[in-house]
């Protein structure tokens, strides 16, 4: 019974990590698109960000 519970726990952790990594990839792609659009559409000479 204990090995079965450990196996289910490992599967759950791996599934959760895979889902989180997938979401993080989509967030990273969205931020990259926003950064590139801001870089291309910035006003002449001015910076569009406050870093």
C-alpha positions in Angstrom: 0.0 0.0 0.0 2.8 2.4 0.9 4.6 2.0 -2.5 1.4 2.7 -4.3 0.9 5.9 -2.4 4.5 6.9 -3.0 4.0 6.2 -6.7 0.8 8.3 -6.8 2.6 11.1 -4.9 5.5 11.1 -7.4 3.1 11.1 -10.4 1.2 14.0 -8.8 4.3 16.0 -8.2 5.6 15.4 -11.8 2.3 16.4 -13.3 2.1 19.5 -11.2 5.7 20.5 -12.1 5.0 19.9 -15.8 1.8 22.0 -15.7 3.6 24.8 -13.9 6.5 24.8 -16.3 4.1 24.9 -19.3 2.4 27.9 -17.8 5.7 29.6 -17.1 6.7 29.1 -20.8 3.5 30.8 -22.0 4.1 33.7 -19.6 7.7 34.0 -20.8 6.5 34.1 -24.4 3.9 36.7 -23.7 6.4 38.9 -21.9 8.8 38.6 -24.8 6.2 39.6 -27.2 5.3 42.7 -25.1 8.9 43.6 -24.8 9.6 43.3 -28.5 6.4 45.3 -29.4 7.4 48.0 -26.9 10.9 48.1 -28.4 9.6 48.5 -31.9 6.8 50.9 -31.1 8.7 53.2 -28.8 8.6 56.9 -29.4 11.7 58.4 -31.0 14.5 58.7 -28.4 12.4 57.9 -25.4 12.3 54.7 -23.4 9.0 53.0 -22.9 10.0 51.3 -19.7 11.3 52.7 -16.3 14.3 50.4 -15.6 
